Amino acid sequence: MDKEGHLMHIDFGFLLSSAPGKGLKFESAPFKMTDEYVDCLGGVKSEAFKEFRHGMAKGMRALQANAEKIIIIVEMMFMGQNDLGCF
C-alpha cells in the first residue's frame, strides 16, 4: 500500500499448485501478468517495468541457487501436514 492508499496484491497461492475451485485447472499460465499491472508500472518501456523484470530474474536465480533448501522445506511441510491439496 502506498501513501495514497493504493493497494497492490500479488497472489502466490498457485506456487504449489494450490488453486481455488477444488482442483479445477482453469489457469494455464504459470504467471499471470495483467494489463492493469503493466499499466501500474508505467508500461512495458518504463523504468519501473525494467526494474520489475530485473527483480523477477534475480528472484528466479535465487530460487534456482537455493532449490535444494527449498525442496527440503517443502518436504518437511509435507511430512507435517500431507492432507493439503498442494501436496
C-alpha positions as CSV (number, residue, x, y, z in Angstrom):
1,M,0.0,0.0,0.0
2,D,1.4,3.4,-0.9
3,K,0.9,6.7,0.9
4,E,-2.2,7.5,-1.2
5,G,-3.9,4.3,-0.2
6,H,-3.4,2.3,-3.5
7,L,-3.1,-1.4,-2.8
8,M,-1.2,-3.9,-4.8
9,H,-1.8,-7.6,-4.1
10,I,0.2,-10.4,-5.6
11,D,-1.3,-13.8,-5.0
12,F,1.3,-16.5,-4.6
13,G,-1.3,-19.2,-3.9
14,F,-0.5,-21.1,-7.1
15,L,3.1,-21.7,-6.2
16,L,2.5,-25.2,-5.0
17,S,-0.4,-25.9,-7.4
18,S,-3.0,-24.8,-4.9
19,A,-5.8,-23.2,-6.9
20,P,-9.3,-22.2,-5.9
21,G,-12.2,-24.2,-7.2
22,K,-11.4,-27.6,-5.6
23,G,-8.8,-28.6,-8.2
24,L,-10.3,-27.1,-11.3
25,K,-7.5,-26.2,-13.7
26,F,-8.8,-23.1,-15.3
27,E,-5.4,-21.2,-15.3
28,S,-2.9,-22.3,-17.9
29,A,-0.3,-19.6,-17.4
30,P,2.4,-20.2,-14.7
31,F,2.5,-16.5,-14.0
32,K,-0.3,-14.1,-14.7
33,M,0.8,-10.6,-15.7
34,T,-2.3,-8.5,-16.3
35,D,-2.5,-5.4,-18.4
36,E,-3.5,-3.5,-15.3
37,Y,-0.3,-4.5,-13.5
38,V,1.7,-3.4,-16.5
39,D,-0.1,-0.1,-16.6
40,C,0.6,0.4,-12.8
41,L,4.3,0.0,-13.7
42,G,4.0,2.6,-16.4
43,G,4.0,0.3,-19.4
44,V,6.5,-2.2,-20.9
45,K,9.0,0.5,-21.7
46,S,9.0,2.2,-18.3
47,E,11.9,2.2,-15.8
48,A,9.6,0.5,-13.3
49,F,8.8,-2.3,-15.6
50,K,12.5,-2.8,-16.3
51,E,13.1,-2.9,-12.5
52,F,10.3,-5.4,-12.2
53,R,11.8,-7.7,-14.9
54,H,15.3,-7.4,-13.3
55,G,13.8,-8.2,-9.8
56,M,11.9,-11.2,-11.2
57,A,15.0,-12.6,-12.9
58,K,17.1,-12.0,-9.7
59,G,14.4,-13.8,-7.7
60,M,14.4,-16.8,-10.1
61,R,18.2,-17.1,-9.9
62,A,17.9,-17.0,-6.1
63,L,15.3,-19.8,-6.2
64,Q,17.5,-21.8,-8.5
65,A,20.6,-21.3,-6.3
66,N,18.6,-22.4,-3.2
67,A,16.4,-25.1,-4.8
68,E,17.8,-27.9,-2.6
69,K,17.0,-26.0,0.6
70,I,13.5,-25.1,-0.7
71,I,12.8,-28.7,-1.6
72,I,13.8,-29.8,1.9
73,I,11.5,-27.2,3.5
74,V,8.6,-28.3,1.3
75,E,9.3,-32.0,2.1
76,M,9.2,-31.1,5.8
77,M,5.9,-29.3,5.4
78,F,4.5,-32.4,3.6
79,M,5.6,-34.7,6.4
80,G,3.9,-32.4,8.9
81,Q,0.6,-31.9,7.0
82,N,0.3,-34.1,3.9
83,D,-3.5,-33.6,3.7
84,L,-3.1,-30.2,2.0
85,G,-4.2,-30.2,-1.7
86,C,-0.9,-28.8,-2.9
87,F,0.8,-32.0,-1.9
